[in-house]
Each structure stands twice: as structure tokens, then as C-alpha cells.
Amino acid sequence: MIAYSPAAVAAAFSSSARPVWPGESCWAAIPEPITTAARNALPRNSAVSRRCNGTGALLTRPMLTEEDSSVKIESMNTEQNSDLVRRAAVHAALADPARLAITDTLLAGDASPSELAAMLAMGSNLLAHHLHVLEQAGVITRRRSEGDRRRTYLRLIPGALDPLAVAPARAARRVLFVCTANSARSHLAAALWRRASSIPAASAGTHPGPAIDPGAIAAARRHRLPLPRLRPRHIGEVQLEDDLVVTVCDMAREELGHQAAVHWSVPDPVPAGDPASFDAAIADLSHRVQRLAPHLEATS
């Protein structure tokens, strides 16, 4: 068997790599999809060479049902990793009070470097350093003045700060809200979800109580929230295979573990039993529903 040195393998990969950000060298780059030359440079017993032949056909039986599932999963992972790298770069660029102040200033409008220096009481050398970091991360850009050509204006690149608020995309056929007794929070969460999203919602409990708590019914009425008079049900009776399980109490989360895809630590309003506690629970749940609903896609 022919032995290949690590240097030979690295050289083969570096020929197909590109920098993530301007100014980075190839060793810090994300490789493009593997080329024929790079594949041939790998040892014959490597995972990649076992998976592909010279024409790209699979040599081993795929572990997943569909023949192209592994290719799709690799493509999805590459896209997710690329998005994580982009988001991390923006977060890193803003991990300094001075650079946050610069971006806050530019949210209101464009400014020249000299104007920024005056507004932020920052020396020109220090400002130049921070502007360079923000430019490298793709947060700001410069534009030459149409008046005084010696002057440039800095502006935020449209959408550059979007990664700060982007939640990972999810897909679900239905959302299942779970608490312990299925008597208050899970019912309220499902009702709030139905008002915010077209994706169906249901609720269940790990240890269902006898009935929906009267405080939850009264709170739903105060907030004009339709609340079906369903009896509390056990999660085993309700859960479907493709449900996105969202626990809305800590005990349910700790009991279900990884069976719950999302957890919202919402205080139980039932022990206090007063309207303020139920109103606070609805406000907390409503805020969380509004954050998740736009990033959840329906599956058929």
C-alpha cells in the first residue's frame, strides 16, 4: 500500500480552498467540495476514498434509505457551518465597546472617519484599527464622496447585523407544548401559537392533572385567547413522530431530556394562583412564541 505524507494530503486540499474572509490565508479557509486531484491524493483506505470512486459513484452501501441522503446531509452541514462561521465573525467583530459604539452611530446614518472620531472622542489610529476589523467582518463599507473626492463615508452593509438576530431554522409538522400537569402553561402556549402561526399546535403533560386550571381559563379570557376546553392528556397519547416538542416547565424538560427539542423555562402560575402570575406567564410565552414562529417551517 502506498503511504502518503500529511503534507501531500494538505497540499491537495489547499489547492481547492478559498479564504473565508478577505486577507485570510488558505490554511484558514473552508475547502471547496473535494476535487478529483484531492481525492486521488488521499490514502486508499480513507473514508472519502472508500465512499467515492473516480466518477463520484458510491462504492459502499449508504447507511440512509435514500441513495443521495448522505450527499444532501453533507451539503446541509456545509451550509450550516458556513452560516455559523459568518455569524461568529460578526459577533467577534462587535465584541468590543468601541466597535459597538461605531455600529450604533452608523445605524442612524453614514459618517466619515473624521466625523466618527469626533463623535466618539477616539484617536485616528485607534479608529482606523476598529474600522478595519468591521470592514474585514463585512459589517461596514466605504463610499467615496461625490462632493469632496478626498472624503469617504462609512455605512453599515444592509443586512450585516441580521446574523445577530437570526435563529437556526427548524421544520415541523406540528408543535407539541408540554408541561407537567397539562393544566395551564402548555394549553396557554398552544393557544398563543395558534394565533401566531399556521403550523398546528397541541399540548400534553408528563403527569396530567384532572382539568385545566381555572386561573388559566380566566387569564385566556382576559387576553381574548381562544382556549379549547380539552381535558389534560399524557404526552404518550398525543405525541406524533414529527412533532417539535417544546417543554414549558423545568420538571417536564428534566423528565423528557432530549425528547424535547426546545425548552422554555416559564414559572408555574398555578401555585400562586393570582391573575398577575397567569398574566406574567402569558406575557413570557407570547414573547417566546413570537421569536420561534417566524423561524419554523411547516413540513408536509
C-alpha positions as a Markdown table, in Angstrom:
| # | Residue | x | y | z |
|---|---|---|---|---|
| 1 | Met | 0.0 | 0.0 | 0.0 |
| 2 | Ile | 1.3 | 3.4 | -0.9 |
| 3 | Ala | 1.9 | 5.8 | 2.0 |
| 4 | Tyr | 1.0 | 9.4 | 1.7 |
| 5 | Ser | 2.5 | 12.0 | 4.0 |
| 6 | Pro | 0.3 | 14.6 | 5.8 |
| 7 | Ala | 2.0 | 17.3 | 3.7 |
| 8 | Ala | 0.9 | 15.7 | 0.5 |
| 9 | Val | -2.7 | 15.5 | 1.6 |
| 10 | Ala | -2.7 | 19.1 | 2.9 |
| 11 | Ala | -1.3 | 20.3 | -0.4 |
| 12 | Ala | -4.0 | 18.6 | -2.3 |
| 13 | Phe | -6.7 | 20.1 | -0.2 |
| 14 | Ser | -5.2 | 23.6 | -0.2 |
| 15 | Ser | -5.4 | 23.8 | -4.0 |
| 16 | Ser | -9.2 | 23.8 | -3.7 |
| 17 | Ala | -9.6 | 26.0 | -0.6 |
| 18 | Arg | -10.6 | 29.6 | -0.6 |
| 19 | Pro | -10.4 | 32.2 | 2.3 |
| 20 | Val | -13.5 | 32.7 | 4.4 |
| 21 | Trp | -12.8 | 36.5 | 4.7 |
| 22 | Pro | -10.5 | 38.8 | 2.6 |
| 23 | Gly | -6.9 | 38.7 | 3.8 |
| 24 | Glu | -7.0 | 35.2 | 5.2 |
| 25 | Ser | -4.6 | 32.6 | 4.0 |
| 26 | Cys | -5.6 | 29.2 | 2.6 |
| 27 | Trp | -4.8 | 27.3 | 5.8 |
| 28 | Ala | -7.6 | 29.1 | 7.5 |
| 29 | Ala | -10.0 | 28.5 | 4.6 |
| 30 | Ile | -13.0 | 26.3 | 4.2 |
| 31 | Pro | -12.3 | 23.8 | 1.4 |
| 32 | Glu | -14.4 | 23.7 | -1.6 |
| 33 | Pro | -16.1 | 20.4 | -2.4 |
| 34 | Ile | -13.4 | 17.8 | -2.8 |
| 35 | Thr | -11.8 | 17.7 | -6.3 |
| 36 | Thr | -10.6 | 14.6 | -8.2 |
| 37 | Ala | -7.0 | 15.6 | -7.6 |
| 38 | Ala | -7.6 | 15.9 | -3.9 |
| 39 | Arg | -9.5 | 12.6 | -3.7 |
| 40 | Asn | -6.6 | 10.8 | -5.5 |
| 41 | Ala | -4.1 | 12.2 | -3.1 |
| 42 | Leu | -5.9 | 10.5 | -0.2 |
| 43 | Pro | -4.9 | 7.1 | 1.1 |
| 44 | Arg | -7.0 | 4.3 | -0.4 |
| 45 | Asn | -8.3 | 3.2 | 2.9 |
| 46 | Ser | -9.6 | 6.7 | 3.9 |
| 47 | Ala | -13.2 | 7.4 | 4.5 |
| 48 | Val | -13.5 | 9.6 | 1.4 |
| 49 | Ser | -11.8 | 7.2 | -1.0 |
| 50 | Arg | -13.9 | 4.3 | 0.3 |
| 51 | Arg | -17.1 | 6.4 | -0.2 |
| 52 | Cys | -16.3 | 7.6 | -3.8 |
| 53 | Asn | -14.7 | 6.2 | -6.9 |
| 54 | Gly | -13.2 | 8.2 | -9.8 |
| 55 | Thr | -16.6 | 9.1 | -11.1 |
| 56 | Gly | -18.1 | 10.0 | -7.8 |
| 57 | Ala | -20.2 | 6.9 | -7.6 |
| 58 | Leu | -20.8 | 5.4 | -4.1 |
| 59 | Leu | -18.7 | 2.2 | -3.6 |
| 60 | Thr | -20.3 | 1.3 | -0.2 |
| 61 | Arg | -23.9 | 0.9 | 0.5 |
| 62 | Pro | -25.3 | 4.2 | 2.0 |
| 63 | Met | -26.4 | 3.9 | 5.6 |
| 64 | Leu | -29.5 | 6.0 | 5.0 |
| 65 | Thr | -32.6 | 4.9 | 3.0 |
| 66 | Glu | -32.2 | 7.3 | 0.0 |
| 67 | Glu | -29.1 | 6.9 | -2.1 |
| 68 | Asp | -28.4 | 10.7 | -2.1 |
| 69 | Ser | -29.2 | 11.3 | 1.5 |
| 70 | Ser | -25.6 | 11.4 | 2.6 |
| 71 | Val | -24.8 | 14.0 | -0.1 |
| 72 | Lys | -27.8 | 16.1 | 1.0 |
| 73 | Ile | -26.8 | 15.9 | 4.6 |
| 74 | Glu | -23.2 | 16.9 | 3.8 |
| 75 | Ser | -24.4 | 19.8 | 1.8 |
| 76 | Met | -26.7 | 20.9 | 4.6 |
| 77 | Asn | -23.9 | 20.6 | 7.2 |
| 78 | Thr | -21.6 | 22.7 | 5.0 |
| 79 | Glu | -24.3 | 25.4 | 4.6 |
| 80 | Gln | -24.9 | 25.4 | 8.4 |
| 81 | Asn | -21.2 | 25.5 | 9.2 |
| 82 | Ser | -20.7 | 28.4 | 6.7 |
| 83 | Asp | -23.6 | 30.3 | 8.4 |
| 84 | Leu | -22.1 | 29.7 | 11.8 |
| 85 | Val | -18.7 | 31.0 | 10.6 |
| 86 | Arg | -20.4 | 34.1 | 9.3 |
| 87 | Arg | -22.3 | 34.7 | 12.4 |
| 88 | Ala | -19.3 | 34.1 | 14.6 |
| 89 | Ala | -17.3 | 36.6 | 12.6 |
| 90 | Val | -19.9 | 39.3 | 13.1 |
| 91 | His | -20.1 | 38.6 | 16.8 |
| 92 | Ala | -16.3 | 38.7 | 17.2 |
| 93 | Ala | -16.1 | 42.0 | 15.3 |
| 94 | Leu | -18.6 | 43.5 | 17.7 |
| 95 | Ala | -17.0 | 42.1 | 20.8 |
| 96 | Asp | -15.6 | 45.5 | 21.7 |
| 97 | Pro | -17.4 | 48.5 | 23.2 |
| 98 | Ala | -15.7 | 50.9 | 20.7 |
| 99 | Arg | -16.9 | 48.9 | 17.7 |
| 100 | Leu | -20.4 | 48.6 | 19.1 |
| 101 | Ala | -20.4 | 52.4 | 19.5 |
| 102 | Ile | -19.4 | 52.7 | 15.9 |
| 103 | Thr | -22.1 | 50.5 | 14.6 |
| 104 | Asp | -24.7 | 52.2 | 16.9 |
| 105 | Thr | -23.7 | 55.5 | 15.4 |
| 106 | Leu | -23.9 | 54.2 | 11.8 |
| 107 | Leu | -27.4 | 52.8 | 12.5 |
| 108 | Ala | -28.7 | 56.4 | 12.3 |
| 109 | Gly | -26.8 | 57.2 | 9.1 |
| 110 | Asp | -23.5 | 57.4 | 7.3 |
| 111 | Ala | -20.4 | 59.2 | 8.7 |
| 112 | Ser | -16.9 | 60.0 | 7.6 |
| 113 | Pro | -14.0 | 58.7 | 9.7 |
| 114 | Ser | -13.2 | 62.2 | 10.9 |
| 115 | Glu | -16.8 | 62.6 | 12.0 |
| 116 | Leu | -16.8 | 59.3 | 13.8 |
| 117 | Ala | -13.6 | 60.2 | 15.6 |
| 118 | Ala | -15.1 | 63.5 | 16.8 |
| 119 | Met | -18.4 | 61.9 | 17.8 |
| 120 | Leu | -16.8 | 59.1 | 19.7 |
| 121 | Ala | -13.8 | 61.1 | 21.0 |
| 122 | Met | -11.5 | 58.4 | 19.5 |
| 123 | Gly | -8.0 | 58.8 | 18.2 |
| 124 | Ser | -7.5 | 58.4 | 14.5 |
| 125 | Asn | -5.1 | 55.4 | 14.8 |
| 126 | Leu | -7.5 | 53.5 | 17.2 |
| 127 | Leu | -10.5 | 54.3 | 15.0 |
| 128 | Ala | -8.6 | 53.0 | 11.9 |
| 129 | His | -8.0 | 49.7 | 13.7 |
| 130 | His | -11.6 | 49.3 | 14.7 |
| 131 | Leu | -12.9 | 50.2 | 11.2 |
| 132 | His | -10.5 | 47.7 | 9.7 |
| 133 | Val | -11.9 | 44.9 | 11.9 |
| 134 | Leu | -15.5 | 45.9 | 11.0 |
| 135 | Glu | -14.7 | 46.0 | 7.3 |
| 136 | Gln | -13.0 | 42.6 | 7.4 |
| 137 | Ala | -16.1 | 41.1 | 9.0 |
| 138 | Gly | -18.3 | 42.5 | 6.3 |
| 139 | Val | -20.2 | 44.8 | 8.7 |
| 140 | Ile | -19.3 | 48.2 | 7.2 |
| 141 | Thr | -18.2 | 49.5 | 3.8 |
| 142 | Arg | -16.8 | 52.8 | 2.5 |
| 143 | Arg | -18.1 | 55.0 | -0.3 |
| 144 | Arg | -16.2 | 57.9 | -1.9 |
| 145 | Ser | -17.9 | 61.3 | -1.5 |
| 146 | Glu | -19.5 | 62.6 | -4.7 |
| 147 | Gly | -18.5 | 66.1 | -3.5 |
| 148 | Asp | -15.1 | 66.2 | -1.9 |
| 149 | Arg | -13.4 | 63.2 | -3.5 |
| 150 | Arg | -10.8 | 63.1 | -0.7 |
| 151 | Arg | -13.5 | 62.2 | 1.7 |
| 152 | Thr | -15.1 | 58.8 | 2.3 |
| 153 | Tyr | -18.3 | 57.9 | 4.1 |
| 154 | Leu | -18.8 | 54.8 | 6.2 |
| 155 | Arg | -22.0 | 52.9 | 6.2 |
| 156 | Leu | -23.5 | 49.6 | 7.5 |
| 157 | Ile | -23.8 | 47.0 | 4.9 |
| 158 | Pro | -27.5 | 46.2 | 4.5 |
| 159 | Gly | -28.3 | 43.0 | 6.4 |
| 160 | Ala | -24.9 | 42.8 | 8.0 |
| 161 | Leu | -26.3 | 42.8 | 11.5 |
| 162 | Asp | -29.0 | 40.3 | 10.7 |
| 163 | Pro | -27.0 | 37.3 | 11.9 |
| 164 | Leu | -27.2 | 38.7 | 15.4 |
| 165 | Ala | -31.0 | 38.1 | 15.4 |
| 166 | Val | -31.2 | 35.0 | 13.2 |
| 167 | Ala | -32.3 | 31.8 | 14.9 |
| 168 | Pro | -31.5 | 28.5 | 13.4 |
| 169 | Ala | -34.2 | 27.3 | 11.0 |
| 170 | Arg | -36.4 | 24.4 | 12.1 |
| 171 | Ala | -39.1 | 22.4 | 10.4 |
| 172 | Ala | -42.0 | 20.6 | 12.0 |
| 173 | Arg | -45.4 | 19.2 | 11.1 |
| 174 | Arg | -46.8 | 20.2 | 14.5 |
| 175 | Val | -45.7 | 21.9 | 17.7 |
| 176 | Leu | -46.4 | 20.0 | 20.9 |
| 177 | Phe | -46.2 | 22.1 | 24.1 |
| 178 | Val | -45.6 | 20.0 | 27.2 |
| 179 | Cys | -45.7 | 20.8 | 30.9 |
| 180 | Thr | -46.2 | 18.6 | 33.9 |
| 181 | Ala | -49.9 | 18.7 | 34.6 |
| 182 | Asn | -51.1 | 20.0 | 31.2 |
| 183 | Ser | -53.4 | 22.3 | 33.1 |
| 184 | Ala | -52.1 | 25.8 | 32.4 |
| 185 | Arg | -48.8 | 26.7 | 30.6 |
| 186 | Ser | -48.9 | 24.1 | 27.9 |
| 187 | His | -52.5 | 24.9 | 27.0 |
| 188 | Leu | -51.8 | 28.7 | 27.0 |
| 189 | Ala | -48.7 | 28.2 | 24.9 |
| 190 | Ala | -50.6 | 26.2 | 22.3 |
| 191 | Ala | -53.4 | 28.8 | 22.2 |
| 192 | Leu | -50.8 | 31.6 | 21.7 |
| 193 | Trp | -49.1 | 29.5 | 18.9 |
| 194 | Arg | -52.3 | 29.0 | 17.0 |
| 195 | Arg | -52.8 | 32.8 | 16.9 |
| 196 | Ala | -49.2 | 33.4 | 15.6 |
| 197 | Ser | -48.6 | 30.5 | 13.2 |
| 198 | Ser | -50.4 | 28.3 | 10.7 |
| 199 | Ile | -48.4 | 25.3 | 11.9 |
| 200 | Pro | -50.8 | 23.2 | 14.1 |
| 201 | Ala | -50.2 | 23.0 | 17.8 |
| 202 | Ala | -51.2 | 20.6 | 20.6 |
| 203 | Ser | -50.5 | 20.3 | 24.3 |
| 204 | Ala | -49.8 | 17.5 | 26.7 |
| 205 | Gly | -48.4 | 16.7 | 30.2 |
| 206 | Thr | -46.0 | 14.2 | 31.7 |
| 207 | His | -48.3 | 13.8 | 34.7 |
| 208 | Pro | -51.7 | 15.2 | 33.6 |
| 209 | Gly | -54.0 | 16.8 | 36.1 |
| 210 | Pro | -57.7 | 16.3 | 36.3 |
| 211 | Ala | -58.7 | 19.5 | 34.5 |
| 212 | Ile | -57.5 | 22.9 | 33.1 |
| 213 | Asp | -56.8 | 25.2 | 36.0 |
| 214 | Pro | -59.5 | 27.9 | 36.4 |
| 215 | Gly | -56.8 | 30.6 | 36.6 |
| 216 | Ala | -55.6 | 29.6 | 33.1 |
| 217 | Ile | -59.2 | 29.8 | 31.7 |
| 218 | Ala | -59.7 | 33.2 | 33.3 |
| 219 | Ala | -56.3 | 34.5 | 32.0 |
| 220 | Ala | -57.2 | 33.3 | 28.5 |
| 221 | Arg | -60.5 | 35.1 | 28.7 |
| 222 | Arg | -58.8 | 38.4 | 29.8 |
| 223 | His | -56.4 | 38.2 | 26.9 |
| 224 | Arg | -59.1 | 37.2 | 24.4 |
| 225 | Leu | -57.2 | 34.0 | 23.8 |
| 226 | Pro | -59.3 | 31.0 | 22.5 |
| 227 | Leu | -58.7 | 28.1 | 24.8 |
| 228 | Pro | -60.3 | 24.8 | 23.9 |
| 229 | Arg | -61.8 | 23.1 | 26.9 |
| 230 | Leu | -59.8 | 19.9 | 26.5 |
| 231 | Arg | -59.0 | 17.5 | 29.3 |
| 232 | Pro | -55.3 | 17.2 | 30.2 |
| 233 | Arg | -53.7 | 14.4 | 28.4 |
| 234 | His | -50.5 | 12.4 | 28.7 |
| 235 | Ile | -47.7 | 13.0 | 26.2 |
| 236 | Gly | -47.9 | 9.3 | 25.2 |
| 237 | Glu | -51.5 | 9.8 | 24.0 |
| 238 | Val | -50.7 | 12.9 | 22.0 |
| 239 | Gln | -47.2 | 12.9 | 20.6 |
| 240 | Leu | -46.7 | 12.2 | 16.9 |
| 241 | Glu | -43.5 | 11.2 | 15.2 |
| 242 | Asp | -42.8 | 14.5 | 13.5 |
| 243 | Asp | -43.8 | 16.8 | 16.4 |
| 244 | Leu | -41.5 | 19.5 | 17.6 |
| 245 | Val | -41.7 | 19.1 | 21.4 |
| 246 | Val | -41.4 | 22.3 | 23.4 |
| 247 | Thr | -41.3 | 21.9 | 27.2 |
| 248 | Val | -42.7 | 24.9 | 29.1 |
| 249 | Cys | -41.8 | 23.8 | 32.6 |
| 250 | Asp | -38.5 | 22.7 | 34.0 |
| 251 | Met | -39.7 | 19.4 | 35.5 |
| 252 | Ala | -41.1 | 18.3 | 32.2 |
| 253 | Arg | -37.8 | 19.2 | 30.5 |
| 254 | Glu | -35.8 | 17.2 | 33.0 |
| 255 | Glu | -38.1 | 14.2 | 32.8 |
| 256 | Leu | -38.1 | 14.1 | 29.0 |
| 257 | Gly | -34.5 | 15.1 | 28.4 |
| 258 | His | -33.5 | 15.2 | 24.7 |
| 259 | Gln | -37.0 | 14.1 | 23.7 |
| 260 | Ala | -37.8 | 17.9 | 24.0 |
| 261 | Ala | -36.3 | 19.8 | 21.1 |
| 262 | Val | -36.9 | 23.2 | 22.8 |
| 263 | His | -37.2 | 24.3 | 26.4 |
| 264 | Trp | -38.8 | 27.4 | 27.8 |
| 265 | Ser | -38.3 | 27.9 | 31.5 |
| 266 | Val | -41.6 | 29.5 | 32.4 |
| 267 | Pro | -42.5 | 29.9 | 36.1 |
| 268 | Asp | -45.7 | 27.9 | 37.1 |
| 269 | Pro | -48.5 | 30.3 | 37.8 |
| 270 | Val | -50.7 | 27.7 | 39.5 |
| 271 | Pro | -49.2 | 27.7 | 43.0 |
| 272 | Ala | -49.6 | 31.5 | 43.4 |
| 273 | Gly | -53.0 | 31.3 | 41.6 |
| 274 | Asp | -53.4 | 35.1 | 41.3 |
| 275 | Pro | -54.2 | 36.9 | 38.0 |
| 276 | Ala | -50.8 | 38.6 | 37.9 |
| 277 | Ser | -48.9 | 35.3 | 37.8 |
| 278 | Phe | -51.0 | 34.0 | 35.0 |
| 279 | Asp | -50.7 | 37.3 | 33.1 |
| 280 | Ala | -46.9 | 37.1 | 33.5 |
| 281 | Ala | -46.9 | 33.5 | 32.2 |
| 282 | Ile | -48.9 | 34.6 | 29.1 |
| 283 | Ala | -46.5 | 37.5 | 28.5 |
| 284 | Asp | -43.5 | 35.2 | 28.8 |
| 285 | Leu | -45.0 | 32.6 | 26.5 |
| 286 | Ser | -46.2 | 35.2 | 24.0 |
| 287 | His | -42.7 | 36.7 | 23.7 |
| 288 | Arg | -41.1 | 33.2 | 23.1 |
| 289 | Val | -43.8 | 32.2 | 20.6 |
| 290 | Gln | -43.2 | 35.4 | 18.6 |
| 291 | Arg | -39.5 | 34.6 | 18.5 |
| 292 | Leu | -39.8 | 31.0 | 17.4 |
| 293 | Ala | -42.8 | 31.1 | 15.0 |
| 294 | Pro | -41.1 | 33.1 | 12.1 |
| 295 | His | -38.2 | 30.6 | 12.1 |
| 296 | Leu | -40.3 | 27.4 | 11.9 |
| 297 | Glu | -41.2 | 25.9 | 8.6 |
| 298 | Ala | -44.0 | 23.6 | 8.0 |
| 299 | Thr | -43.4 | 20.1 | 6.7 |
| 300 | Ser | -45.9 | 18.2 | 4.7 |
